[in-house]
C-alpha cells in the first residue's frame, strides 16, 4: 500500500511536469513556425534535442547508478526550469531567436539523458511487485492525455494572455513536481536479506552495460528492433502527418486538430485497457503483436484514406496498441535488469532505441519533398498504379510513405518476434511465469 501511494505521488508530479514542458514545446514550435514558415526549422528543433540526448545517454549510466536518483531528477528538472526562465526573459525583451531555441533544446536533451533513466529506476523502485504492466498503462494514460491537452491549454493561454504565460505555467508545473519529489524515499534499495542493492560500488558503467547486453542478447535485439520501429514511426507521424492531412483536406486545420486529438485519445484508451487488464500477459506478444497491428492497420489505413472519417479510424488503429507496446517493454526490462544496474542499462537502452529517431525526422521531410511527392506528380507507371490506391494530388506522395512504413514496420515486428535470441528470451520468460517468479 505504501509503495502504491509513493508511486502515485511520483507519477502525478512527473505527469504535471511533462504537461508543462509539452505546453512550452508546442507554443515555441508555433512561435518558430510563424516567424520562419519553415518545416525544416521545426524538424531542427526536435533534432537538436535528440542528438545530445542520444550521445550523452551512452555514457551517463554509471553516474546514475552511483548517485541519488532523487537529486538527479531535481537537478535535471531545475536545469530545464532555468532555461525556461531564460527563454521568458529573452521573449519579454523581444530578443528571442530561433538559434537560441536550438541551444535551449540541446541543453534540455542533455538534461533529459540524466532525467529519463533516473525516473525509470525510481519507477522500478516504487512499483509494487508484479504491477509493471499496470504502471506502464498509467504512464501511457498520462503521456497521451498530455498529448491531447497540452496543445489546447497552450493555445488557450497564448490566445488570452500571451506566450510568456505559457512559460509561467511551465515553471509552476516544475515547482509542483519538486514538491512531490521531496517526500518520496527512493534510496537505498533493500533486498530481502537486508543487503543494500543500490550502493556506491563501482558497477553499472558503460563497460558493464555493454557486457550485460552481450550476455543478454535477447534484450539487445529487442532494443535494436525498437530502434527500427522508432525509425519507421518518426519517418511519417513525426514529420509528414500534418502536411499530408493539410494537403489532402484543403488546408483544413480543424481536420488536423481532430486527427491529432484522436491519436492522443486512442493512446488514452489503450492505457486504460492496459490498466484494466486481468491475468498474465506475454510481454513479447504485447510488444511485437501490438506494434505490428499499429503499423498494419494504422499506417496502411492512414495512407489509403482521403477523408476525415478514414483518418480518424486510422488514428485509433495506430494509437490504441501503443500502450501495450510500452507495457511489454517495461515488463521485460524490469524482469531481467538487476536493480543496481538499472540506471546504466536504461540509459544505454535510451541511446539505442532513440538512435534512429533523428535520421527518421530529417529523412521523412526529405523523402516527402524530393522523392515521393514528385513521383506522384509525374506520369511514371508506378505513380499511375499507386494512384489507384491512395488517389492523386497534393499529399498523395506522403500517403505512399504511410503505405511503405505500414508494410516495412509490420515486417520489422515479425522479424523481431521471430529472432532466435528473442525467442530464447521468450522461453525463459515462460519458465519463470510457470515458477510464479516476479524477478529473474
N, C-alpha and C positions, 0 to 999 in steps of 0.2 A: 504493500500500500504506500509506504514512504517513497519507494522508487517511482511509483506511478505519479505521485504528487510532484516530486522534483523534476521528473521528465516533462510533465505538462507545463510547469513553470518555465523550464528551459525552452521548450518548443514554442511557447507563446511569445517569449522575449525575442527569440530568433525570427519568428514569423513577422512580428511587428517591425523589426529592424529591416527585414527583407522588403516589406511593403514600402517603407520609407525610401530605401535605396532604389527600388523599382520605379517609384514615382519620380525621383530625381532623374534617373536614366531616361525615362520616357520624355520628360519635359525638356531635358537638354538635347535629346535626339530631334524633337520637333524644332527647338530653337536653332540647332545647327542646320537642319534641312531648309528652314525658311530663309536662312541667310546665304546658303550656297546653292540651293536647288540641285544638289548632287547626291545621288545614291551612294557613290563611292565614299563620300565623306562619312556617311552613316556606317558603312562597312568598315572603314578605317577606325572609327571609334570603337567598335567591337573588337577589331583586330588588335588594337593597341592594348586592350585589357587582357586578351587571351595569351599573347606571346610571353609576357613576363610571368604570367600565372603558370604556364606550362614549364618554362625554363627553371623557375625557382622551385617548383614542386619537386623536381628531380632531386634536389639537394637538402630540403628542409626537414625531411622525415626524422632524422636522428635528433635534431634540435627539439622537435615537438615531443618525441618520446621522453626526453630527459628533462623537460621543463613543465611548469604548471600550465595545464591546458586552459584553466580559467584566465590566467594572466595573459596568455597568448591571445585569447578571444578579446579580452578587454583592450589590449594594446592595438590589435589589428582593427577593431571597431573604432578605437579612438583616432587612429590614423585616417580612416575614412571620414570621420566626423570633422577633423581639422581641415581636410581637403574640401569638404562641403562648405565650411566657414570661408575658406579662401575663394571658392567659386562665388559665394554670396557677396563677398567684398568686391571682387572684380566686376561682377554683374551690376551691382548697385552704383558703381563708379563708371559704368559703360566702358570698361577696359577688357572684358572677357573676349577671348579669341578662340577659334577652332583649335589652334595649336596648343593652347593651354588645356583644353578639354582632353586632347590626346595624351598630354603629360599626366593629367589627373587620372585618366583611365588606366594608364600604365602603372601608376603607383598603387591604385586600388587593386589591379591584378596582382601586383607583388604582395600586397597585404592579404589578399584572398588565398594566396598559396599557403599561408600560415593558418588563416582562419578556418578554411574548409576542412582540412584533416583534423584539426583540433576539435572542431564541432562534431565530427564523426566519432572521434574517440570518446568525447563526453556523452554522446548519444548512446554508444555501446555500453558505457558505464552505468547509465541511468535506466536503460530499458530493462524491465523485468525479464527473467529467463523465458525463452520461448515466445516472446512478444515482438520479435524483429519485424515480422511481416506487418503487423498492425501499426507499429511505429512508422514504418515506411509509408503505409497508407495515409497516416495522419500528416506526414511531411508532404506527400503528394497533394493531399487536400489543400493544405495551406499555400503551397507554391502555386498551384493552379488558381486558387482564389485570388492570390496576389496578381496573377496574370490578367484576371478579369477586372479586378477592382482598381489596380494602380493606374491604368490609363484614364479611367473615369474620374478618379479623385484628382489626379494631376491636372486633367483638363478643366475640372470644375474650379480648382484652386487658382489655376493660371488665369482662367476667364474672369473670376470675380476679384482676385487680389493681385495677380501677377506671379511670375516665375519665382521671385525671391521668397515668397511664402511657401512654395513647394519645398524649397531648401530648408526653411524653418521647420516644416513638418517632418522632414527627414531627420533633422537634429533632435526633435522631440522623440522620434522613434528610437534613436540611439540612446537617449537618456533612459527610456523605458527598458531597453534591452540590458543596460548596465545594472539597473535596479534589480532585474530578475536574475542576473548572474551572481550577485553578491551572496545571497543565502545558500546557494547550491554548493554542496560538497562533492567535488569530483575526484579528489585525490586524498590519500593514496588508495589504490585499489587493493583490497584484501582478498586473498584467496580463501578457500575453505579451511586450509590448515593454518591460517593466520599469517602466512608469509606475504610480504608486500610484492605485488606483481609489477607495480609501476615505481620502481626505484631509480636511482641515478646511475646505475651501472651502464657501462658503455655498450648499448645494444640498440638495434634499430637504425643503424646508419645506412648510407646508400649501399655499401658493400653487403651488409646483412640483408637488405631488401632484395638486391639482385640475386643473392644466394637463395633466399626464400622462394622467389619466383622460379628459379632454376630447379628447385626441388618440387615445387608445386606447379608443374607445367599446365595442369588443367586450369588453374586460376589465371596464369599468364595468357593462355589462349582465349579465355573469356574476356580479359581486358583488351586484347588485340581485336577480337571480334566486335567489342563495343566501340572501339575506335573507328572501325569500318562503318558500323551502324550510325555513329555520330556524323561521320563524313557525309553519308547519303542524306541524312536528315538536314544538316546545315546547308547542303547544296541547294535545297529547294525551299523549305519552310523558313529558314533564316533570311533568305535573300529575295526570292522571286515570288513568294506567295502574294505579297501586297501588290507589286506591279502587275502580276498576271490577272488578279481579280479586277484591279482598276482598269486594265486594258480591255478586258473582256466584258466589263459592265458599263462602259461609257463613263469611266471615272466616278463611279458611284461610291462615295466614301461611306455611306450608310451600309452598303452591302459588305464592304471590307470590315467595318466595325462589327457587324453581326457575325461574320465568319470568325473573326478573331475572338469574339466573345464565346462562340460555340466551342472553339478549340479549348479555351480555358474551362468552360463548363463541362466538357467531356472529361477533362482531367479531374475535375472535382467529383464527377460521378464515379469515375474509376477509383479514385481514392476512397470514397465511401464504400464501394464494393469490396475493396481490399480490407478496409477496417471491419466490415461486417462479415467477412468470410469465415466459415466454420471448417474445422477439421484441418488435417495436414495437407500441404500442397508441395508438389515437386518444384523446387526453386528454379531448376534449369528449364522446365517447361514454361513456368511463369515468365522467364526471361525471353527465351527464343521464340516460343509459340506466340506470345503476346506481341513481340516486336514484328514477327512475320505477318501477323494479322493487321497490324498498323500499316505496314508498308503495302501489303497486298490489297487491302480494301480501302485504306485511306488515300494513299498516293495515286493509285490507279483511278479511283473514283474522282479525285480532285483533277486529274488530268483529262478525263473524258467529259467532265462536267462543263456546261456552258451557261448555267443559270444558277441563281442563288440557292434554289431548293437542293440541287445536287451537291453544291459546295458545302451546304450545311450537313448533309448526310456524310460527306467525305470527312468533314471536320470531326464529327462524332466517331466515325470509324477509326480515324487516325489517333485521336487523343484518349479515348476511354482505355485502350490497352496499356498506355504508358505507365501508369502507377503500378501495374502488375510487373512490368519490366523492372522498375526500380525495386519493387518488393523482392523479386527473385534475386537480384544482385545483392541486396542488403542481407538477405538470409544466408547466402553463400559466404560472403565476406566475413560476417561476424561468427560463422561457424568454424571457419578454417584459420583465421588470423589470430595469433596469440595476443593477449591484451598489451603486453609490454612492447609489442612491435606495431601496434595498430597505427600510430602516428606516421611512421616511416612508410608502411605499406599503403595506407590511404593516400599519402602524398604522392608516392610513385604511381599509384593507380590513377590519380587525377591527371598526372602528366601523360600517362599512356593513353587513356581513353579520350583525353581532350586534345591530343597532339594533331589530330586531323581536322579539328574544327576551323582553325584559321585558313587552312587550304580550302576547305569547303566554302567558307564565307567569301573568299576572294574569287575562287573558280566559278561559283554559281553565277555571279553577276557577269563574269567574262563570257561564259558559255551562252548565257541568255542573249547578250547584246551582239556577240560576234559569231556565234555558231548556229544556234537553234532558231532564233528569230529570223535571221537572213535566209536560213534554209527553208523555213515555212513560207517565206515571202517569194520564193523562187518557183520556177516551173520544173524543178527536179522531180524525177519519177518517185523517189522516196517521199518527197513532200506531198505529192498527189495521193499516195497511199495513206499517209498519216492524216491527211485532211478528212478522210472518211471516218477516222476515229475521234479526233479532237476538234474538228472544224477548222476554220480558216480565219485569217485576220490577225490583228494585233493581239499578242498574248498566246497565240497557238504554239509558238516555239517553246515558250515556258511550260505550256501544258504537256508537250512531248517530254520535257525534262522530268515532270512528275511521273510519266509512264516509265521512264528509264529508272528513276530511283525506286519506284514501286517494284519493278521486276528485279533489279540488281540488289535492292535491300532485302527482299524476300529470299533470294538465293543465298545471300551472305548469312542470313539467320539459319537456313537449312545446313549450310556448310559448317557453321559454328556448332550447331547442335550435334552434328554427326562426327565432329572431330574426335579422334581416338582418345586424346588426353582428357578432353572434356567428358567423354563417355565414361572413362575410368573414374573421374571425379563423381559422376552421377552414381556409379556403383557404390562408391564409398559413402555418399550421402544416404543411399538406400540402406546400407548396412547399419549406419548409425541411427537412422529413423527406426529400424526394427529393434535396435537396442534401447530406444527411448532416450538417447542421449541428446542434450541440447548443445553441447560443445564437443569439438573433436580434439 
